Amino acid sequence: MKIQLETITSNTNSSFSMMFNPQLSDLFYWHFHPEYELVYIEGATGTRHVGEHISTYHGSDLVLIGSNIPHLNFDYGVKTEYRKVVAHLKKDFIEKHILETPELSLIPKLFEKSRHGIAFKGGIKKSVGDKLFNFQNLNSFNQYIQLLEVFQILAGSKDIVLLHEQPYTKKYSEREQGRIRSIYAYVDKNYHQKIELNEIAGISNMTKEAFCRYFKKATSNTFIDFLNRYRISQSKRHLMSGKSVSEASYSCGFESLSYYNRIFKKITNENPSDFRKRYL
């Protein structure tokens, strides 16, 4: 599945949209969009992959994802019966309305933290999840009121995990999104084999030198660093599925096991064998 910018086809007159029980468990959908996203899944154990963070949730998960942070669908690979609700919150609604309303003074801190990606723990997951599913029974006005209540509950919770130590800052202008999307899609399709800089530069209609300058400016990473990070993320999925370290390495385009081990340790601060043991 190609990495892509997702277009949220909600009612243009609505500040937010809801999806109830979208079934995407057979689809590896790695995507990003300008909308903030609040997702709740219940009855499943699966992969939480948000930005550069990857971990396993057990039983249920409740996550708030900031604008334009790439993420994987939370039901990917789930085989059990589950239910899921996804709320997409328009960027202007959050940043020009919610964050500028004095009576909602606690909530701006919540959305500031969402730039890290937030996973919620404990009983708040079930209580907020039930409120989100109840939106199906409400008219638009009461949905709006209940959404503010959900924000207030989440803003007051101390039982949270920030998924990145620093805010995830890889943001793209509308003009850049098409080009970045093409680059991501090419990497997603070819990461398991050798990728030459000339090839990827050709996708962007640039010389190799111009592409390297552009990519570093757009993403704050060299292309090689981005490619290594993407390959390590994919190798984590292989390790979590039970593959050996060498299988994960070569399946993700690393031609040297020693180089793979070194890059894995540099990016994650642990060895791939230790990571595999921890998740198996």
Secondary structure, 3 states (H helix, E strand, C coil): CCCEECCCCCCCCCCEEEEECCCCCCCCCEEECCCEEEEEEEEEEEEEEECCEEEEEEEEEEEEECCCCCEECCCCCCCCCCEEEEEEECHHHHHHHHCCCHHHCCHHHHHHHCCCCEEECCCHHHHHHHHHHHHHHCCHHHHHHHHHHHHHHHHCCCCEEECCCCCCCCCCCHHHHHHHHHHHHHHHHHCCCCCCHHHHHHHCCCCHHHHHHHHHHHHCCCHHHHHHHHHHHHHHHHHHCCCCHHHHHHHCCCCCHHHHHHHHHHHHCCCHHHHHHHHC
